[in-house]
Amino acid sequence: MYPKKRYQNTLKFFKKHVSLDEKILDLGIENPFSRILRQNGYYVENTKGEDLDENLSSIISSNANVVSALEIIEHLLSPYVLLKKIKAQTLIASVPLKLWFSNAYRSKTDPRDRHYHEFEEWQFNWLLEKTGWKIIAKEKWTNPSRKIGFRPILRNFYPRYYIIYAKKMN
């Protein structure tokens, strides 16, 4: 069992929509989830840590069938350009949803670790549509917390994560 609920749910979503013979370009450096995908038989390559607002060469030169953008689009100032440039015909993307009772995430220790966007579902759907993607399947799930308080209780009921499986419209 994986330590994070979102890893369990994301792997289940991948298994439902992506076959093991497809080549995946995972946006971002190698991370715990890209390792989980490899352990489950997927072929995954990662981008190299370049600033994806400034340098899209990994995306443009990739011959992957699938691009995964898991918990990364919210960090970009301009996800529109990135989503337009993807050559792969399949996209799996997840984003944190905007919660009415919580501010956007911003690390207190790492000045690069912050969310420029936290989407409502309709906003992310619209971004994908405008960049040429058709959502085929989607899911949302909560992010329960063991902390005590009003907001931790609400996290049991309000979805925090949103994942989509989309195909490029030609």
C-alpha positions as CSV (number, residue, x, y, z in Angstrom):
1,M,0.0,0.0,0.0
2,Y,1.3,3.4,-0.9
3,P,1.7,6.0,1.8
4,K,-0.4,8.7,0.2
5,K,-4.0,8.3,-0.8
6,R,-3.4,10.3,-4.0
7,Y,-0.7,7.8,-5.1
8,Q,-3.1,5.0,-4.7
9,N,-5.8,6.8,-6.6
10,T,-3.5,8.0,-9.3
11,L,-2.0,4.6,-9.9
12,K,-5.5,3.1,-10.2
13,F,-6.4,5.9,-12.7
14,F,-3.3,5.1,-14.8
15,K,-4.1,1.4,-14.8
16,K,-7.6,2.1,-16.0
17,H,-6.5,4.5,-18.9
18,V,-2.8,3.8,-19.9
19,S,-1.5,0.5,-21.2
20,L,2.0,-0.8,-20.2
21,D,3.2,-0.6,-23.8
22,E,2.8,3.2,-23.9
23,K,5.8,5.5,-23.4
24,I,5.2,8.2,-20.7
25,L,6.8,11.6,-20.4
26,D,6.3,12.7,-16.8
27,L,6.7,16.5,-16.4
28,G,9.1,17.2,-13.6
29,I,12.2,15.5,-12.2
30,E,12.1,11.9,-11.1
31,N,9.7,11.7,-8.1
32,P,8.1,9.1,-5.8
33,F,5.2,8.6,-8.2
34,S,7.3,8.2,-11.4
35,R,9.2,5.5,-9.5
36,I,5.8,3.8,-8.5
37,L,4.8,3.8,-12.2
38,R,8.1,2.1,-13.1
39,Q,7.7,-0.4,-10.4
40,N,4.3,-1.2,-11.9
41,G,5.7,-1.9,-15.4
42,Y,5.3,1.5,-17.1
43,Y,8.1,3.1,-19.2
44,V,8.5,6.6,-17.8
45,E,11.0,9.3,-18.6
46,N,11.1,12.6,-16.7
47,T,11.9,16.1,-17.7
48,K,15.2,17.3,-16.3
49,G,14.2,20.0,-13.9
50,E,14.2,22.8,-16.4
51,D,11.8,25.8,-15.9
52,L,8.8,24.7,-18.0
53,D,7.6,28.2,-18.3
54,E,10.8,29.1,-20.1
55,N,12.1,25.9,-21.7
56,L,9.8,23.4,-23.4
57,S,12.5,21.5,-25.3
58,S,11.9,18.2,-23.4
59,I,8.2,18.4,-24.4
60,I,8.9,19.4,-28.0
61,S,11.5,16.7,-28.6
62,S,9.7,13.9,-26.8
63,N,8.2,11.0,-28.7
64,A,6.2,9.8,-25.8
65,N,2.6,8.6,-26.4
66,V,1.4,9.9,-23.0
67,V,2.3,13.0,-21.1
68,S,1.7,13.0,-17.4
69,A,1.5,16.3,-15.5
70,L,0.8,15.4,-11.9
71,E,0.7,18.2,-9.4
72,I,2.8,20.5,-11.6
73,I,0.5,22.6,-13.7
74,E,-0.4,24.7,-10.7
75,H,3.2,25.8,-10.3
76,L,3.4,27.2,-13.8
77,L,2.8,30.9,-14.6
78,S,1.6,30.0,-18.1
79,P,0.3,26.4,-18.4
80,Y,-1.5,27.4,-21.6
81,V,1.7,27.4,-23.7
82,L,2.9,24.1,-22.3
83,L,-0.4,22.4,-22.9
84,K,-0.5,23.6,-26.5
85,K,3.0,22.4,-27.3
86,I,2.5,18.7,-26.1
87,K,2.8,16.4,-29.1
88,A,1.6,13.3,-27.4
89,Q,-2.0,12.4,-28.1
90,T,-2.8,11.5,-24.5
91,L,-2.6,13.5,-21.3
92,I,-3.0,12.5,-17.7
93,A,-3.0,15.6,-15.5
94,S,-3.9,16.2,-11.9
95,V,-4.2,19.5,-10.1
96,P,-5.1,20.6,-6.6
97,L,-8.6,22.2,-6.5
98,K,-9.1,25.6,-5.0
99,L,-10.7,25.2,-1.6
100,W,-12.9,28.0,-0.3
101,F,-11.6,27.6,3.3
102,S,-7.8,27.5,2.5
103,N,-5.3,29.9,0.8
104,A,-3.2,28.7,-2.1
105,Y,-0.2,26.7,-1.1
106,R,3.1,28.5,-0.5
107,S,6.1,26.8,1.1
108,K,7.6,28.7,4.0
109,T,11.1,27.2,3.3
110,D,11.4,26.9,-0.5
111,P,10.7,30.0,-2.5
112,R,10.1,28.0,-5.7
113,D,7.5,25.7,-4.1
114,R,4.3,27.5,-4.5
115,H,1.0,27.3,-6.4
116,Y,0.5,30.1,-8.9
117,H,-2.9,28.5,-9.8
118,E,-5.3,26.5,-7.8
119,F,-8.2,25.7,-10.1
120,E,-11.9,25.2,-9.8
121,E,-12.9,22.2,-11.9
122,W,-14.5,24.3,-14.6
123,Q,-11.4,26.5,-14.9
124,F,-9.1,23.5,-15.5
125,N,-11.6,22.0,-17.9
126,W,-11.7,25.3,-19.8
127,L,-7.9,25.6,-20.0
128,L,-7.7,22.0,-21.4
129,E,-10.4,22.7,-24.0
130,K,-8.8,26.0,-25.1
131,T,-5.4,24.2,-25.5
132,G,-6.9,21.4,-27.7
133,W,-7.7,18.6,-25.2
134,K,-10.9,16.7,-24.8
135,I,-11.5,15.2,-21.4
136,I,-12.4,11.5,-21.7
137,A,-12.5,10.6,-18.0
138,K,-12.0,12.5,-14.7
139,E,-12.1,11.9,-10.9
140,K,-11.8,13.9,-7.7
141,W,-10.9,12.8,-4.2
142,T,-10.4,14.3,-0.8
143,N,-7.2,14.8,1.2
144,P,-8.1,13.8,4.8
145,S,-5.9,15.2,7.5
146,R,-5.3,13.8,11.0
147,K,-4.9,17.3,12.4
148,I,-7.5,18.7,14.7
149,G,-9.5,21.8,13.6
150,F,-12.2,23.1,11.4
151,R,-10.2,23.0,8.1
152,P,-8.9,19.5,8.7
153,I,-12.5,18.3,9.2
154,L,-13.6,20.0,6.0
155,R,-10.8,18.2,4.1
156,N,-12.6,15.0,4.7
157,F,-15.6,16.2,2.7
158,Y,-14.3,18.6,0.0
159,P,-12.3,17.2,-2.9
160,R,-8.7,18.5,-3.1
161,Y,-7.4,16.6,-6.1
162,Y,-8.7,16.5,-9.6
163,I,-7.3,14.2,-12.3
164,I,-8.2,13.9,-16.0
165,Y,-7.5,11.6,-18.9
166,A,-7.7,13.6,-22.1
167,K,-7.1,13.1,-25.8
168,K,-5.7,15.7,-28.2
169,M,-8.4,17.1,-30.6
170,N,-7.0,17.2,-34.1
